[in-house]
Amino acid sequence: MKLKLIYLLSFFCLLMAGCSDDDPALVLSQTEFKEIASEGGVCKIEISTADEWTATSDNDWCKVSKEEGVLSHTLVVDVEGNLGEARTGQVTVSSLGVDYVITISQQGLEEGKELKYRIPIVFHVIYADEKDSTQNIPASTIYAMLDDVNQMYLNAGGTNTVDLNMEFVLAETDPQGNLLKEPGIDRVKWLTAELDPADVMEDNTRKYVHFLWEPNDYVNVLIYRFTANNILGISTFPYTTASHPMDGTDVLPDMNISLANLTYVRGVSINSSFVGNVDDALTPYAPESYKEIITKQVDDGITLAHELGHYFGLRHAFSEANVGCLDTDFCGDTPSYNYQDYTMFVQGIYQQMGEEGYAASFDWDSLFKRTNCRTGEEFTSHNIMDYAYSYLDEFTADQRLRVRHVLDYSPMIPGPKQTRAYLNTKAVSDGPMDLPFSVSDCGPRGLMLKH
């Protein structure tokens, strides 16, 4: 019996030794990714191990979500858009002195073609009551809003609209490299669901910067209930660089700035009170043929598309001058008009709309008419960068040029750049800097908004 037991133990030890010799300490679900599209993409690799590991990339266009870890993990490699020729890179995962190589091949940009930018976006949903869906906005509502935005940036539907050739994609991981349970959504339980949007966006003491994820990697959208119920959304404007300036933006030296350099929020704020199905002030009075377009003025997708337009360099289509009627958006194909005069016109309509018979006799088409500052001719408003009341179904060719300039050259905008000069030059400080600040109070229904 003892002899049998000795043989059995010897066989078991040999079996165990054989297993430890043959089985690697770490297993990767995939070690090769071929033909990643030129616009970029995401590679997911399952790391199976009981030990510590590190992950490194041999280039700056393959970014690993996490550089080190313990035990099994889903490693995400974000492959940046490619502005040049086909290329191949490697990500190395190392454990217990052994290197495991992942090869990633990406297609080049076809000659004469323009890169379609894929822009990671994250929605920071700020709430106090987890069960209140008007604070803790459902993922389905957010995803539907972003789908609408992407459709507008592809084709807003108007006769003269253009394709901006960009797409907002939901962030896959948080800044620590962990996969998000709800892609693109960061839920933040806070002391209150209601915040002052001017304070959030304009405070320069870093009080709200903690809400942000690195702006070089994500577009940050904060969703919360505004204390000012007449504001739909607010956005900061982009910077441009000294080597590639653009009218209507603050110009910085060619340098790399990051989240650590910010003293205030750079991003977009959206009023959660207007997320979902909300009627415009004139919806109850409008005839059936106008109800849809009137209600569209407070649509959450339109609001986000408008605010992201600002974030990527677009100013209002109307005259932003306090006095007179000037063309202030630097786009020759967006006729400007006197917004103050138009505001007075519509405020008069608000005052009379409740009177008996007024709605029935009102010329509803007049809401969408403007007078061109330069020529004095009447035109119909279609531009998404206008305020109510507009058909809100158009981005123009000149607006597209501004957006492309920001995508190609601006710091703190995700994606590849035509020049990496400022990316390779450190900012003058590793900490908070006194950077120029500009913010736009804006939204589709401008008559009810603060300016």
Secondary structure, DSSP 8 states (H G I E B T S, - for coil): -HHHHHHHHHHHHHHHHHHHHHS-SEEES-SEEEEE-TT-EEEEEEEEESSEEEEEESSSSEEES-SEEES-EEEEEEE---SSS-EEEEEEEEETTEEEEEEEEE----TT----EEEEEEEEEEES-TT-TTTS--HHHHHHHHHHHHHHHHH-SSTT-----EEEEE--B-TTS-B-SSTTEEEEE-S-SEE-HHHHHH--SSSSGGG---TTT-EEEEEEEESSTT--EEEE--EEETTB--TTSEEE-S-B--GGG-SS--SEEEEGGGSSS---TTGGGS-HHHHHHHHGGG-HHHHHHHHHHHHTT---SS---SSS----SS-TTS----HHHHHHHHHHHHHHHTSTTHHHHS-GGGGGEEE-TTT--EEE--BTTS-SSS---B--HHHHHHHHHHHHH-TT--S--S--TTTSSB-S-SS-------EEEE-S-GGGS--
